[in-house]
Amino acid sequence: MRLELLPGGRARLIGGLTFYNPARWTYDASTGELRLRLGRVDADTRAVFEDGVRRGHALRYQPAGSVLVLRWRPGIGRLWLAGYFFLADTTPRRAAR
């Protein structure tokens, strides 16, 4: 599974959890915080995100905007999202035909 971090703050989940698309992202290099604003977050998913924070997989979850905040450094490691680990990819790719 992969999370594409596209130019202009767009994000796209590929190979799993695609129901969170469309997504948006911002990154603060000084803190290493990646903020993901996800679409279609329901009560069950909120509970999974809050559990991920308790377990240390995510820094925090902000339900008002459906924003999950993760610690990340470009090119290093993987990201947790709703019980799965994703590789975050900032390499532009052509759309599949």
Backbone as a printed PyTorch tensor [residue, N CA C, xyz], in Angstrom:
tensor([[[  0.8520,  -1.1740,   0.0000],
         [  0.0000,   0.0000,   0.0000],
         [  0.8940,   1.2320,   0.0000]],

        [[  0.3970,   2.2670,  -0.6180],
         [  1.1970,   3.4770,  -0.7470],
         [  0.3210,   4.7090,  -0.5580]],

        [[  0.9200,   5.7160,   0.0300],
         [  0.2920,   7.0170,   0.1760],
         [  1.0910,   7.9910,  -0.6700]],

        [[  0.4830,   8.5000,  -1.7340],
         [  1.1620,   9.4720,  -2.5770],
         [  0.8840,  10.8720,  -2.0410]],

        [[  1.9590,  11.6040,  -1.7760],
         [  1.8680,  12.9980,  -1.3560],
         [  2.1640,  13.8370,  -2.5920]],

        [[  1.1210,  14.3460,  -3.1910],
         [  1.2100,  15.0220,  -4.4750],
         [  1.4210,  16.5190,  -4.3060]],

        [[  1.9510,  17.1700,  -5.3340],
         [  2.1270,  18.6250,  -5.2690],
         [  0.7940,  19.3240,  -5.0030]],

        [[  0.8850,  20.4750,  -4.3850],
         [ -0.3080,  21.2630,  -4.1050],
         [ -1.0940,  20.7820,  -2.9040]],

        [[ -0.5160,  19.8400,  -2.1280],
         [ -1.1860,  19.3820,  -0.9210],
         [ -2.2000,  18.2700,  -1.1120]],

        [[ -2.2850,  17.7270,  -2.3320],
         [ -3.1940,  16.6000,  -2.5510],
         [ -2.5060,  15.3110,  -2.1230]],

        [[ -3.2690,  14.3680,  -1.6190],
         [ -2.7520,  13.0530,  -1.2360],
         [ -3.6860,  11.9900,  -1.7870]],

        [[ -3.0980,  10.8350,  -2.0950],
         [ -3.9090,   9.7530,  -2.6550],
         [ -3.4250,   8.4260,  -2.0660]],

        [[ -4.3590,   7.6660,  -1.5130],
         [ -4.0720,   6.3210,  -1.0160],
         [ -4.2490,   5.3380,  -2.1620]],

        [[ -3.2780,   4.4360,  -2.3210],
         [ -3.2860,   3.4820,  -3.4200],
         [ -3.0720,   2.0830,  -2.8420]],

        [[ -3.8850,   1.1410,  -3.2580],
         [ -3.7090,  -0.2380,  -2.8450],
         [ -4.3880,  -0.5960,  -1.5360]],

        [[ -5.1430,   0.3090,  -0.9780],
         [ -5.8680,   0.0400,   0.2560],
         [ -6.3550,   1.3210,   0.8970]],

        [[ -7.4260,   1.2240,   1.6430],
         [ -8.0450,   2.3630,   2.3460],
         [ -8.3640,   3.5270,   1.4190]],

        [[ -8.6730,   3.2210,   0.1800],
         [ -8.9230,   4.2720,  -0.8050],
         [-10.2050,   5.0570,  -0.5180]],

        [[-11.0580,   4.5490,   0.3680],
         [-12.2740,   5.2920,   0.7240],
         [-11.9460,   6.5780,   1.4800]],

        [[-10.6990,   6.7530,   1.9520],
         [-10.2830,   8.0130,   2.5840],
         [ -9.9450,   9.0860,   1.5540]],

        [[ -9.8900,   8.7060,   0.2840],
         [ -9.6610,   9.6840,  -0.7760],
         [-10.9340,  10.4770,  -0.9860]],

        [[-10.8870,  11.7360,  -1.3130],
         [ -9.6830,  12.5330,  -1.4800],
         [ -9.0950,  12.9420,  -0.1350]],

        [[ -7.7930,  13.0960,  -0.1110],
         [ -7.0980,  13.5030,   1.1070],
         [ -6.2100,  14.7010,   0.7890]],

        [[ -5.8440,  15.4200,   1.8290],
         [ -4.9450,  16.5830,   1.7030],
         [ -3.8130,  16.4020,   2.7070]],

        [[ -2.6790,  17.0420,   2.4540],
         [ -1.5620,  16.9240,   3.3800],
         [ -0.8010,  18.2370,   3.4960]],

        [[ -0.1900,  18.4210,   4.6570],
         [  0.7860,  19.4850,   4.8830],
         [  1.9090,  18.8630,   5.6970]],

        [[  3.1020,  19.4320,   5.5680],
         [  4.2550,  18.8990,   6.2860],
         [  5.0360,  20.0560,   6.8900]],

        [[  5.3840,  19.9200,   8.1620],
         [  6.2080,  20.8960,   8.8640],
         [  7.5720,  20.2550,   9.0980]],

        [[  8.5580,  20.6500,   8.2970],
         [  9.8890,  20.0450,   8.3800],
         [ 10.5690,  20.3240,   9.7190]],

        [[ 10.2480,  21.4360,  10.3520],
         [ 10.9060,  21.7670,  11.6260],
         [ 10.4740,  20.8260,  12.7560]],

        [[  9.2550,  20.3220,  12.6910],
         [  8.7690,  19.4060,  13.7310],
         [  8.6740,  17.9610,  13.2500]],

        [[  8.7600,  17.7610,  11.9230],
         [  8.5980,  16.4230,  11.3660],
         [  7.1630,  15.9410,  11.4110]],

        [[  6.2090,  16.8700,  11.4270],
         [  4.7950,  16.5000,  11.5110],
         [  4.1350,  16.5320,  10.1360]],

        [[  3.5780,  15.3900,   9.7730],
         [  2.7770,  15.2710,   8.5720],
         [  1.3170,  15.2850,   9.0010]],

        [[  0.5500,  16.2210,   8.4610],
         [ -0.8710,  16.3420,   8.7860],
         [ -1.6670,  15.8510,   7.5840]],

        [[ -2.4970,  14.8340,   7.8170],
         [ -3.3600,  14.2850,   6.7660],
         [ -4.8110,  14.6080,   7.0750]],

        [[ -5.4530,  15.3060,   6.1610],
         [ -6.8970,  15.5610,   6.2680],
         [ -7.5780,  14.5320,   5.3760]],

        [[ -8.3590,  13.6670,   5.9990],
         [ -8.9270,  12.5210,   5.3040],
         [-10.4190,  12.7010,   5.0510]],

        [[-10.8840,  12.1560,   3.9560],
         [-12.3110,  12.1700,   3.6470],
         [-13.0130,  10.9760,   4.2760]],

        [[-14.2870,  11.0910,   4.5100],
         [-15.1660,   9.9890,   4.9450],
         [-14.7150,   9.2890,   6.2230]],

        [[-14.5120,  10.0280,   7.2770],
         [-14.1390,   9.4430,   8.5670],
         [-15.3970,   9.2960,   9.4190]],

        [[-15.7170,   8.0520,   9.7780],
         [-16.8990,   7.8020,  10.5920],
         [-16.5060,   7.5440,  12.0490]],

        [[-17.4740,   7.2560,  12.9000],
         [-17.2160,   7.0690,  14.3360],
         [-16.2860,   5.8960,  14.6070]],

        [[-16.4290,   4.8030,  13.8710],
         [-15.5480,   3.6490,  14.0640],
         [-14.1080,   4.0040,  13.7130]],

        [[-13.9330,   4.7270,  12.6190],
         [-12.5850,   5.1240,  12.2100],
         [-11.9770,   6.0920,  13.2110]],

        [[-12.7740,   7.0120,  13.7260],
         [-12.2680,   7.9250,  14.7660],
         [-11.7340,   7.1270,  15.9460]],

        [[-12.4370,   6.0810,  16.3420],
         [-11.9880,   5.2470,  17.4590],
         [-10.6580,   4.5650,  17.1340]],

        [[-10.4820,   4.1160,  15.9060],
         [ -9.2180,   3.4950,  15.4890],
         [ -8.0920,   4.5220,  15.5260]],

        [[ -8.3530,   5.7450,  15.0520],
         [ -7.3260,   6.7930,  15.0760],
         [ -6.9490,   7.1430,  16.5150]],

        [[ -7.9380,   7.2680,  17.3830],
         [ -7.6630,   7.5920,  18.7860],
         [ -6.8620,   6.4770,  19.4510]],

        [[ -7.1420,   5.2200,  19.0930],
         [ -6.3620,   4.0950,  19.6060],
         [ -4.9280,   4.1640,  19.0860]],

        [[ -4.7600,   4.5540,  17.8270],
         [ -3.4230,   4.7130,  17.2550],
         [ -2.6070,   5.7620,  17.9860]],

        [[ -3.2610,   6.8280,  18.4370],
         [ -2.5760,   7.8530,  19.2370],
         [ -2.1550,   7.2530,  20.5720]],

        [[ -3.0540,   6.5410,  21.2370],
         [ -2.7200,   5.9090,  22.5270],
         [ -1.5520,   4.9350,  22.3970]],

        [[ -1.4810,   4.2370,  21.2800],
         [ -0.4170,   3.2420,  21.0680],
         [  0.8890,   3.8620,  20.5690]],

        [[  0.8660,   5.1570,  20.2530],
         [  2.0770,   5.8280,  19.8020],
         [  2.3310,   5.7710,  18.3060]],

        [[  1.3470,   5.3000,  17.5280],
         [  1.5060,   5.2420,  16.0730],
         [  1.2740,   6.6130,  15.4340]],

        [[  0.4790,   7.4400,  16.0860],
         [  0.1650,   8.7850,  15.5940],
         [  0.3740,   9.7700,  16.7360]],

        [[  0.6910,  11.0110,  16.3920],
         [  0.8960,  12.0310,  17.4260],
         [ -0.4260,  12.4970,  18.0160]],

        [[ -1.3960,  12.7550,  17.1330],
         [ -2.7140,  13.1920,  17.6140],
         [ -3.7250,  13.0720,  16.4730]],

        [[ -4.9830,  13.0880,  16.8790],
         [ -6.0810,  13.0920,  15.9220],
         [ -6.9850,  14.2550,  16.2650]],

        [[ -7.3240,  15.0510,  15.2700],
         [ -8.1830,  16.2150,  15.4450],
         [ -9.5060,  15.9400,  14.7210]],

        [[-10.5150,  15.4560,  15.4620],
         [-11.7620,  15.0430,  14.8100],
         [-12.5170,  16.1660,  14.1180]],

        [[-12.3820,  17.3940,  14.5880],
         [-13.1380,  18.4980,  13.9820],
         [-12.8410,  18.6350,  12.4920]],

        [[-11.6060,  18.3960,  12.0910],
         [-11.2570,  18.5080,  10.6740],
         [-10.8560,  17.1920,  10.0460]],

        [[-11.0530,  16.0840,  10.7630],
         [-10.6130,  14.7530,  10.3130],
         [ -9.1340,  14.7710,   9.9460]],

        [[ -8.3180,  15.3120,  10.8600],
         [ -6.8800,  15.4520,  10.6160],
         [ -6.1100,  14.5040,  11.5320]],

        [[ -5.3020,  13.6620,  10.9160],
         [ -4.4140,  12.7620,  11.6370],
         [ -3.0070,  13.3280,  11.5230]],

        [[ -2.3190,  13.4910,  12.6580],
         [ -0.9760,  14.0640,  12.6740],
         [  0.0130,  12.9500,  13.0050]],

        [[  0.9980,  12.7820,  12.1180],
         [  1.9870,  11.7150,  12.2290],
         [  3.3980,  12.2970,  12.2340]],

        [[  4.3310,  11.6120,  12.8770],
         [  5.7360,  11.9970,  12.8040],
         [  6.3240,  11.3080,  11.5810]],

        [[  7.0470,  12.0880,  10.7470],
         [  7.5870,  11.5340,   9.5050],
         [  8.7390,  12.3860,   9.0110]],

        [[  9.6980,  11.7460,   8.4070],
         [ 10.7840,  12.4230,   7.6950],
         [ 10.7850,  11.8750,   6.2720]],

        [[ 10.7740,  12.7430,   5.2630],
         [ 10.7510,  12.2720,   3.8720],
         [ 11.8730,  11.2770,   3.5910]],

        [[ 11.4920,  10.1840,   2.9320],
         [ 12.4570,   9.1680,   2.5510],
         [ 12.8270,   8.1870,   3.6510]],

        [[ 12.2520,   8.3560,   4.8260],
         [ 12.5990,   7.5000,   5.9570],
         [ 11.3360,   6.9070,   6.5550]],

        [[ 11.2860,   5.6090,   6.6370],
         [ 10.2270,   4.9410,   7.3820],
         [  8.8920,   4.8480,   6.6920]],

        [[  7.9260,   4.5010,   7.4890],
         [  6.5710,   4.2590,   7.0250],
         [  5.5980,   4.9980,   7.9260]],

        [[  4.3670,   5.1010,   7.4440],
         [  3.3260,   5.8140,   8.1700],
         [  2.2130,   4.8580,   8.5690]],

        [[  1.7130,   5.0260,   9.7830],
         [  0.5760,   4.2520,  10.2580],
         [ -0.7090,   4.9690,   9.8720]],

        [[ -1.6840,   4.2050,   9.4110],
         [ -2.9850,   4.7750,   9.0910],
         [ -4.0450,   3.7020,   9.2920]],

        [[ -4.8560,   3.8660,  10.3160],
         [ -6.0010,   2.9920,  10.5860],
         [ -5.6260,   1.5170,  10.6780]],

        [[ -4.5350,   1.2280,  11.3650],
         [ -4.1350,  -0.1520,  11.5890],
         [ -3.2220,  -0.7380,  10.5350]],

        [[ -2.8630,   0.0270,   9.5300],
         [ -1.9840,  -0.4200,   8.4570],
         [ -0.7850,   0.5150,   8.3730]],

        [[  0.3010,  -0.0020,   7.8200],
         [  1.4780,   0.8290,   7.5950],
         [  1.6350,   1.0750,   6.1020]],

        [[  1.8630,   2.3360,   5.7520],
         [  2.0080,   2.7610,   4.3670],
         [  3.4100,   3.3130,   4.1450]],

        [[  3.8870,   3.1740,   2.9230],
         [  5.0550,   3.9150,   2.4960],
         [  4.5450,   5.2410,   1.9540]],

        [[  5.1640,   6.3290,   2.3660],
         [  4.7770,   7.6420,   1.8530],
         [  5.6850,   7.9800,   0.6860]],

        [[  5.1050,   8.3900,  -0.4020],
         [  5.8290,   8.5930,  -1.6360],
         [  5.5850,  10.0090,  -2.1340]],

        [[  6.6690,  10.7610,  -2.3060],
         [  6.5450,  12.1180,  -2.8280],
         [  7.0490,  12.1920,  -4.2760]],

        [[  7.2990,  11.0410,  -4.8940],
         [  7.7800,  10.9970,  -6.2710],
         [  6.5920,  11.1150,  -7.2160]],

        [[  6.5640,  12.1710,  -8.0490],
         [  5.4380,  12.2980,  -8.9890],
         [  5.4000,  11.1170,  -9.9500]],

        [[  4.2180,  10.6280, -10.2330],
         [  4.0270,   9.5130, -11.1690],
         [  2.9070,   9.8710, -12.1380]],

        [[  2.9650,   9.2470, -13.2870],
         [  1.8640,   9.4100, -14.2320],
         [  0.6790,   8.5950, -13.7540]],

        [[ -0.4780,   9.0690, -14.0200],
         [ -1.6900,   8.3240, -13.6680],
         [ -1.7440,   7.0200, -14.4430]],

        [[ -2.2010,   5.9600, -13.7890],
         [ -2.3440,   4.6650, -14.4530],
         [ -3.4280,   4.7580, -15.5080]],

        [[ -3.2260,   4.0870, -16.6010],
         [ -4.2220,   4.0990, -17.6970],
         [ -5.0230,   2.8410, -17.6980]]])
